[in-house]
Structure formats: structure tokens, C-alpha cells
Amino acid sequence: MQKALSILIPCYNTYCVELVRQLAEQCENIEGLHYEIIVADDGSCDEHIRMRNKEILELDYVVYLMRKENVGRARIRNFLAQQAQYPTLLFIDANMVVPRADYILNYMQLSDSTRVAYGGYLLAQGDESNLRYCYERAASAKNQLKERIKQPYRKLRTSNLFILREVVQQCPFDENLHQYGYEDMLLGVQLQKANIPIVHIENPVLFYRYESNAQFVRKTEESLRNLFLLRQRIGDFSQLLNTAKTMRAWHVDWIYLNYWRRKQQAWKAQLCSKAPNLNVFKSYKLGYLISLFAATDSNQPTNGCHAV
């Protein structure tokens, strides 16, 4: 059984006091556990939330680090790992909820030989008009434990990640990624290449904050730009990337690209409406990714061929 834990929470424009209190209470109830909770605000622009989060400083063994500059999802995680005093780390996103009273205990009861573990996630009830909720709900079956253990490296998320500090040092988060998306997949690729096993367990966090449709479309575009940048390193981990590469190999990508360009604005409007369609979402993503390849082919900037 593990006896020490550094809980690391990257935070950006998110109120996380209740989450920290809940985690601290669980840690206090585990006899003999040495722990710390470090929250790093990554240069939030919402000063009100930054100040409200200072309430966590009333708790024992809690550190709140307020950074002036937003350095991105990868660098803030590497920074947190460097700040941790214990060799065992638990990354949790600030916008999650812990639905189980034994959440921390389940991780502490892992074998001492466990180097990386992922507990999964659950979805809170959302609205059918919300694209993010519809997307996550459609993907939820593939993220059940029985499915995750079939593809342990491809089904990893950093929002609920138990990992040894030495592993983060060996396979750090790629700080070239400044925007949202695919840092989880890249970590899975790195861990597989390093032959570091991942243990999948049923110990979920609850995802319950669903951004607006327009915000999610913008985040998706960000993530696809990351995917394009990582296209050589990701290998065959991404089905979407595999599809785009196959279409290019058969020289039919330009046909789809021309169709996408005609439909782009109409599809985006549909996705931002109150009745978003997941098939349209898939089509939009494929066209957007192909457009990034096309921009490189024509020596255009990869961020100049989209409308946000």
C-alpha cells in the first residue's frame, strides 16, 4: 500500500475549492498517509476566481501557486511534478468532481510496483443541445473499464492520472503543445515506447462542466492543430489521422477538401445550434484536419486555412 501522495491540480479559470476540500478530507481519513495538495493556477484571466480559490489555503497540507503567465496544459503539469515532494503523483483536473468516498484509498491500495494507473471518468447528466455532452456520451461505452484494458495506452487521460514522478521525468509532457488536445494520446505513445505498463481500474472522476457548442468547436480545432503537429509521433493511435493519411495516399483527399470548404460554414453553424449532429461533427473534423495537410502542401501557414 502506498504511504505518500502528492495530489496535483492544474487550474485555469476554474473554482476548485470544493474539490480540494473533498480530496483533503479523504486523505485525512486514511491512517498513516502523508499527503500534499498543490493547486497551480496557470495565469487565469478571471481574477475573481483566482481570489476565491485562495480559500483552500485554510486547509492543512495545501499549496496554492498563482502563476502570472499561462504556459499551457503540458508545461503546467511538468511544473507541478517538479514541485511535488512525494514520489507518487495524482493529477486531477480542476473541473472534475470526485463521486466516490474511497477515491483516494483505491489509488493508495495499488501495488507498490504500479507506475501508472488510470481510473476513468463518468458523465453527469447534460443537455441534448450541448455538443460536448453528446460527444462524450457517444464515446462513453468505449471508455468503460472492459474496453480500456484492451487498449491501455490509447485509453489514457491526464484528468485522473496516478503516476510516479520518475515516470514523468522519463516521459515528460511535451511543452511544445501550448493549446488543448492530444497531450493524453502522446503520453500514451511515450509510455508504450518506454515499455511502462498502465494499470486501468474503476475509480472515476465525474465530468460535469460542458462548455458551449461554439467553445467546444474552437477547442476541437485547437486539438486538431495539435494532432497535425504530432502526426509523425502519434503513429496509428488516432483513427481520424489514419483516415486522413489513407485519403491522401489514395489522392482523394482533395475531393473531400473541396466539399468541406463548401460546407464548412454551414456545418459549423449546425454544430453551434441547439441541435448539433455528431455525424456532422465527424465530417467537420476530418475536413479540418485535411485542410491542415493541404495548407502545408501549398506552403501556407497551417493556422491560416480555418475560420474560427
C-alpha positions as CSV (number, residue, x, y, z in Angstrom):
1,M,0.0,0.0,0.0
2,Q,1.2,3.5,-0.9
3,K,2.0,5.7,2.1
4,A,2.6,9.1,0.5
5,L,0.9,11.1,-2.2
6,S,1.2,14.5,-4.0
7,I,-2.2,15.5,-5.5
8,L,-1.5,17.9,-8.4
9,I,-4.3,20.1,-9.8
10,P,-3.7,22.4,-12.8
11,C,-6.3,25.1,-12.8
12,Y,-7.4,27.7,-15.3
13,N,-10.4,30.0,-14.7
14,T,-12.0,27.2,-12.5
15,Y,-13.3,27.4,-9.0
16,C,-11.9,24.2,-7.3
17,V,-12.3,24.8,-3.5
18,E,-14.9,22.1,-3.0
19,L,-12.8,19.6,-5.0
20,V,-9.7,20.3,-2.8
21,R,-11.7,20.1,0.4
22,Q,-13.2,16.7,-0.6
23,L,-9.7,15.4,-1.5
24,A,-8.2,16.7,1.7
25,E,-11.0,15.0,3.8
26,Q,-10.4,11.7,2.1
27,C,-6.6,11.9,2.7
28,E,-7.2,12.7,6.4
29,N,-9.3,9.6,6.8
30,I,-6.5,7.3,5.6
31,E,-4.4,6.4,8.6
32,G,-0.7,6.9,8.1
33,L,-1.0,8.7,4.8
34,H,1.5,11.6,4.1
35,Y,0.0,13.9,1.5
36,E,0.0,17.3,0.0
37,I,-2.3,19.0,-2.5
38,I,-0.8,21.5,-4.9
39,V,-3.0,23.7,-7.0
40,A,-1.3,25.7,-9.7
41,D,-3.3,28.5,-11.3
42,D,-2.0,28.7,-14.8
43,G,-2.3,32.5,-15.3
44,S,-6.1,32.6,-15.1
45,C,-7.6,35.8,-16.6
46,D,-10.6,35.6,-14.2
47,E,-9.2,37.4,-11.1
48,H,-12.4,36.8,-9.1
49,I,-11.9,33.0,-9.4
50,R,-8.2,33.3,-8.6
51,M,-9.1,35.1,-5.4
52,R,-11.9,32.7,-4.4
53,N,-9.6,29.8,-4.8
54,K,-7.4,31.2,-2.0
55,E,-9.9,29.7,0.4
56,I,-8.0,26.4,0.0
57,L,-5.1,27.9,1.9
58,E,-7.2,27.5,5.1
59,L,-6.6,23.7,4.8
60,D,-3.6,21.9,6.0
61,Y,-1.1,20.4,3.6
62,V,-2.4,22.5,0.7
63,V,-0.3,24.8,-1.5
64,Y,-1.8,27.3,-4.0
65,L,0.6,28.6,-6.6
66,M,-0.6,31.6,-8.7
67,R,1.3,32.0,-11.9
68,K,1.2,35.2,-13.8
69,E,1.6,33.7,-17.3
70,N,-0.4,31.0,-18.9
71,V,2.1,28.3,-20.0
72,G,-0.2,25.7,-21.3
73,R,-1.5,22.3,-20.2
74,A,1.8,20.4,-20.7
75,R,4.2,22.8,-19.1
76,I,1.9,23.4,-16.0
77,R,1.8,19.6,-15.4
78,N,5.6,19.3,-15.6
79,F,5.9,22.2,-13.3
80,L,3.6,20.6,-10.8
81,A,5.6,17.3,-10.9
82,Q,8.7,19.3,-10.1
83,Q,7.0,21.0,-7.1
84,A,5.8,17.7,-5.6
85,Q,7.7,16.5,-2.6
86,Y,6.5,12.8,-2.8
87,P,7.4,10.3,-5.5
88,T,3.8,9.3,-6.1
89,L,1.6,11.7,-8.0
90,L,-2.1,12.0,-8.7
91,F,-3.1,14.5,-11.4
92,I,-6.7,15.7,-11.3
93,D,-8.3,18.4,-13.5
94,A,-9.8,21.3,-11.5
95,N,-13.2,21.0,-13.3
96,M,-13.8,17.4,-12.1
97,V,-15.8,16.1,-9.2
98,V,-14.9,13.0,-7.1
99,P,-18.0,10.9,-6.8
100,R,-16.6,8.1,-4.5
101,A,-15.7,8.4,-0.8
102,D,-12.9,5.8,-1.4
103,Y,-11.4,7.5,-4.4
104,I,-8.0,8.3,-2.8
105,L,-8.0,5.0,-0.9
106,N,-8.4,3.0,-4.2
107,Y,-5.2,4.5,-5.5
108,M,-3.4,4.1,-2.3
109,Q,-4.2,0.4,-2.3
110,L,-2.5,-0.2,-5.6
111,S,0.6,-2.4,-5.6
112,D,3.9,-0.7,-4.9
113,S,5.0,-1.8,-8.3
114,T,2.3,0.2,-10.1
115,R,3.9,3.0,-12.0
116,V,0.9,4.4,-13.9
117,A,-2.8,3.9,-13.3
118,Y,-5.9,5.5,-14.8
119,G,-9.3,5.3,-13.1
120,G,-11.6,6.5,-15.9
121,Y,-14.4,9.0,-15.8
122,L,-18.2,9.3,-15.5
123,L,-20.6,11.8,-17.1
124,A,-23.0,14.0,-15.2
125,Q,-26.4,14.5,-16.9
126,G,-26.2,17.1,-19.6
127,D,-28.4,18.7,-22.2
128,E,-29.2,17.1,-25.6
129,S,-28.5,20.5,-27.1
130,N,-24.9,20.5,-25.9
131,L,-22.3,19.2,-28.4
132,R,-19.7,18.3,-25.8
133,Y,-22.2,16.3,-23.7
134,C,-23.5,14.4,-26.8
135,Y,-19.9,13.7,-27.9
136,E,-18.8,12.4,-24.5
137,R,-21.9,10.3,-24.1
138,A,-21.4,8.7,-27.5
139,A,-17.8,7.8,-26.6
140,S,-18.6,6.7,-23.0
141,A,-19.1,3.0,-24.0
142,K,-15.6,2.8,-25.4
143,N,-14.2,4.2,-22.2
144,Q,-15.6,1.6,-19.9
145,L,-13.1,-0.4,-17.9
146,K,-13.5,-3.6,-20.0
147,E,-12.7,-1.6,-23.2
148,R,-9.9,0.4,-21.6
149,I,-7.9,-2.7,-20.6
150,K,-8.0,-3.9,-24.3
151,Q,-6.1,-0.7,-25.4
152,P,-4.4,0.5,-22.2
153,Y,-2.1,3.1,-23.9
154,R,-4.8,4.5,-26.1
155,K,-7.4,5.0,-23.4
156,L,-5.4,7.2,-21.1
157,R,-6.5,10.6,-19.8
158,T,-4.5,13.0,-17.7
159,S,-7.6,14.3,-15.9
160,N,-7.4,11.3,-13.5
161,L,-3.9,10.0,-13.6
162,F,-1.9,8.2,-11.0
163,I,1.8,8.2,-12.0
164,L,5.2,8.1,-10.4
165,R,7.3,11.2,-10.5
166,E,10.2,9.2,-12.1
167,V,7.9,8.3,-15.0
168,V,7.0,12.0,-15.6
169,Q,10.7,12.7,-15.6
170,Q,11.3,9.9,-18.1
171,C,8.3,10.8,-20.2
172,P,7.6,14.4,-19.6
173,F,4.6,16.2,-21.1
174,D,5.5,17.8,-24.4
175,E,5.9,21.5,-23.7
176,N,5.7,22.3,-27.4
177,L,1.9,21.8,-27.0
178,H,0.6,25.1,-25.8
179,Q,-3.1,24.5,-26.7
180,Y,-5.7,22.0,-25.9
181,G,-5.7,18.4,-27.2
182,Y,-3.9,15.1,-27.7
183,E,-1.5,15.5,-24.9
184,D,-3.1,12.4,-23.4
185,M,-2.6,10.4,-26.6
186,L,1.0,11.5,-26.9
187,L,1.7,10.4,-23.3
188,G,0.2,7.0,-24.1
189,V,2.6,6.7,-27.1
190,Q,5.6,7.7,-24.9
191,L,4.7,5.2,-22.2
192,Q,4.3,2.4,-24.7
193,K,7.6,3.1,-26.4
194,A,9.2,3.1,-22.9
195,N,7.5,-0.2,-22.1
196,I,5.9,1.3,-18.9
197,P,2.7,-0.6,-18.1
198,I,-0.5,1.2,-17.4
199,V,-3.0,-0.3,-14.9
200,H,-6.6,0.5,-15.6
201,I,-9.0,0.5,-12.6
202,E,-12.6,1.5,-11.9
203,N,-12.0,4.7,-9.9
204,P,-13.6,7.5,-11.9
205,V,-13.9,11.2,-11.6
206,L,-17.1,12.9,-12.7
207,F,-17.1,15.2,-15.7
208,Y,-19.9,17.7,-15.3
209,R,-19.0,21.1,-16.9
210,Y,-19.9,21.2,-20.5
211,E,-18.7,24.3,-22.4
212,S,-20.9,26.0,-25.0
213,N,-21.1,24.5,-28.5
214,A,-19.1,27.3,-30.0
215,Q,-16.4,27.0,-27.4
216,F,-16.2,23.2,-27.9
217,V,-15.8,23.7,-31.7
218,R,-13.0,26.1,-31.1
219,K,-11.3,23.7,-28.7
220,T,-11.7,20.9,-31.2
221,E,-10.0,23.0,-33.9
222,E,-7.1,23.6,-31.4
223,S,-6.8,19.9,-30.7
224,L,-6.7,19.1,-34.4
225,R,-3.9,21.6,-34.9
226,N,-2.0,19.7,-32.1
227,L,-2.8,16.4,-33.8
228,F,-1.4,17.7,-37.1
229,L,1.8,18.8,-35.3
230,L,2.1,15.4,-33.7
231,R,1.2,13.4,-36.8
232,Q,4.6,11.7,-37.0
233,R,4.8,10.9,-33.3
234,I,1.2,9.7,-32.8
235,G,1.6,6.8,-35.3
236,D,-1.6,4.9,-35.7
237,F,-3.1,5.9,-32.3
238,S,-5.6,8.3,-33.9
239,Q,-8.3,6.8,-36.2
240,L,-9.0,10.3,-37.6
241,L,-5.4,10.8,-38.5
242,N,-5.3,7.3,-40.1
243,T,-8.3,8.2,-42.2
244,A,-6.8,11.4,-43.4
245,K,-3.5,9.7,-44.3
246,T,-5.3,7.0,-46.2
247,M,-7.2,9.5,-48.2
248,R,-4.0,11.3,-49.0
249,A,-2.3,8.1,-50.0
250,W,-5.1,7.4,-52.5
251,H,-5.1,11.0,-53.7
252,V,-8.8,11.5,-52.9
253,D,-8.3,14.0,-50.1
254,W,-8.7,17.0,-52.4
255,I,-12.2,15.8,-53.4
256,Y,-13.3,15.8,-49.7
257,L,-11.4,19.1,-49.1
258,N,-13.3,20.9,-51.8
259,Y,-16.6,19.5,-50.4
260,W,-15.6,20.5,-46.9
261,R,-14.8,24.0,-48.0
262,R,-18.2,24.4,-49.5
263,K,-19.9,23.0,-46.4
264,Q,-17.6,24.4,-43.7
265,Q,-19.6,27.4,-42.6
266,A,-23.0,25.6,-42.7
267,W,-21.6,22.7,-40.7
268,K,-20.1,25.0,-38.1
269,A,-23.4,26.8,-37.8
270,Q,-25.2,23.5,-37.3
271,L,-22.7,22.4,-34.6
272,C,-23.2,25.6,-32.8
273,S,-27.0,25.3,-33.0
274,K,-29.3,23.8,-30.4
275,A,-29.4,20.5,-32.3
276,P,-25.8,19.5,-33.0
277,N,-25.3,16.4,-35.1
278,L,-22.4,14.1,-34.3
279,N,-22.1,12.9,-37.9
280,V,-21.6,16.5,-39.0
281,F,-19.1,16.8,-36.2
282,K,-17.1,13.8,-37.5
283,S,-17.2,15.2,-41.1
284,Y,-16.2,18.6,-40.0
285,K,-13.2,17.3,-38.0
286,L,-11.9,15.2,-41.0
287,G,-12.2,18.1,-43.4
288,Y,-10.4,20.5,-40.9
289,L,-7.5,18.0,-40.5
290,I,-7.2,17.5,-44.3
291,S,-7.2,21.3,-44.7
292,L,-4.1,21.5,-42.4
293,F,-2.3,19.0,-44.7
294,A,-3.4,21.0,-47.7
295,A,-2.0,24.2,-46.2
296,T,1.4,22.6,-45.8
297,D,1.3,21.2,-49.3
298,S,0.8,24.7,-50.7
299,N,3.3,26.3,-48.2
300,Q,0.6,28.2,-46.5
301,P,0.6,28.8,-42.7
302,T,-1.3,25.9,-41.0
303,N,-3.3,28.3,-39.0
304,G,-4.5,30.3,-41.9
305,C,-6.9,27.9,-43.5
306,H,-9.7,27.8,-41.0
307,A,-12.4,30.1,-39.8
308,V,-12.8,30.3,-36.0
